[in-house]
Amino acid sequence: MSDVRIVFRKYGGALHWNHPGRLLGEDEHGVWVEVPGGTVARKGEGPPVTWETTAIMLFPRNAWWTASFNTPPHKSEVYVDVTTIPEWKNGEVTMLDLDLDVIRMRDGRLILDDEDEFAEHQILLNYPSELITQAEESARWLLNAVGERTGPFDGAHLDWLSKSIQF
């Protein structure tokens, strides 16, 4: 088990959410990282924010998303950011956050969030058409997979949660 730095950026390179994590291991779904409750994160260079609950994050090897599986009492059970493919280098995983989020709440509601931000950023940040298409395709796939609880969204995170030092 080792430490990793998780760095989300926006298109164009601006720093977005960034925080430490603890590498748990990998399987057929990708690389799993624990973000314990009490972890201090920042949104860009903004003030520190302390996560209250533990999350198990999944970084797939070649898919356009990253997932967080949140422990109770966090209001969302699964929170998936549509991103570019996560890249690993020198103990850091980094990706571009493409605004769209697929969220499964604890009560089972499924939400596609930040469609307005995605539309704004297409113009403001001049997203290339290929990026827009890939983000939209990923969001559609995620809505189905998260909603139907297939693939890594079928409880695969529970084995990794059991290896967590915080839960």
N, C-alpha and C positions, 0 to 999 in steps of 0.2 A: 504494500500500500504506500502510495506516495502522493505528494501534493501536486496540484495542477492549478494553473491560472486560467479562468474562463473569461474570455473577452468577446463581447458582442460589439460590433461596430455597425454604423449605418452606411448606406451606399455613399461612396465618396470618401469613406475612411473615418468619419467622426466617431469618437469613442461613445459607446452606449453602456449598457449594463456590464459591469466587470467585478469579479469577486474570486476568491479562492475556492477550491474544492479538494476532495481527497479521492484519488483514483482507486476504484474498487476492482476493476478488471474488465474483460471483454468476453463477448459471446457472439452468436450469429447475428444479433441485432445491432451490435456496435460496441462502443466504449461506455462503461457505466461509471459515474462519478457521484460521490456523496457531497451534499452541501448541508452541513449540520445546522440545526437551529442555533442561533447566536452568531452565525456568519455575518460579517460586515461587508456590504456591497455598496457600490456607487453607480449612479446613473450619469455617465460621462464624468465630468469633474465635480459633480454636485455633492451635496452633503452625504455623509455616511448614512446608510440605512441598515438596520439589523434585522435579518430574517428571524422570525419567531419560531418557525417550524422547519423540520428537516425535509429536504427534497433529495430524491435520487434522480439524477439527470442522465439522459441517454443521448450520445452523440453518434449517429449512424455513420458508417464509412463512406457511403455514396448516395445519400438522399438529402433533399433540400429542406431539412427541418432539424430541430433539436427539441427534446421533450423533457419536462420536469414532472415527476410523480410526487405529489405533495402529501405529507402526513397530516392527519387531523391535528388541530381543528382548522387547518387552512381551508378556505371556502371552495377552492377548486381541487379536484382529485388529480386531474391531468391537465397540464398547460403546455401546448406545443407551439413553439415559434416557427413560422416559416422563415427559413434562412438559406443562405448558400450552403454548400457542403462544408461541414466543419473541417478545418485544417489543423493538424498537430505539428508543433515545432518547438523545440527547446522547453518542454514542460508547460506549454501553453496551447489551449485550443481556442481558435478564433473563427468567426463567421460573420457574415453580414445579415443583420436583422432586416427582413423584408416586410415588416409591419403586420402582416396578417397573422392571427393567432387562432388556433383551434383549442377550445377549452371544454372539458367535461366537468361540470359541477358535481358536488357530492350527491345532489338530488337526482342526478342523471341527465339534467339539461345539457344540451350540446350547443355551443355558441361559436360562430365565426366572428371574431372581433377585429376591430380596426380597419374595416374595409374603407372607411372615409380617409384615414391616414394613408393607406395604400394608394388610393386615387390621387390624393394631394401630392404625395412624394413622386408619383410617376411623372408629374409635371415639374414640381419644384426641384427634384434631384435628377431629373432627366433619365429615368430608368430606361435601359435599352428594351426593345420589344421582346427579345429572347428571355430576359429576366422576368418581365411581366408574365409571359406565358408560363414559364417554369414555376413561378410563385403561385399562379392560379391553379395549375395542374396539381401542385403539391397540396394546396389547401383542399381541393376536391377529394384527393386521395385520403388525406388525413381525416376529413369529416366522416368518410365511410369507415376507415380503420378504427378511429377512436370511438365512433358511435357504435360500431358492431363489436368492439373489443377483440379485434383480430391483430395478428402479428405481435409486436412488442407491447401492445395495449391490452393484452389479455391477462395481465397480472405478472408478466415476466419480471417486473421490477421487484416483486416481493422477495425473491431469493437474494437479490442485492441488498434490499432493505435489511434482511436478517444479518448481513455482514456489517451493517452500520454501527458505528461506535456511539451514536447519539440516540438511537431509538430503542 
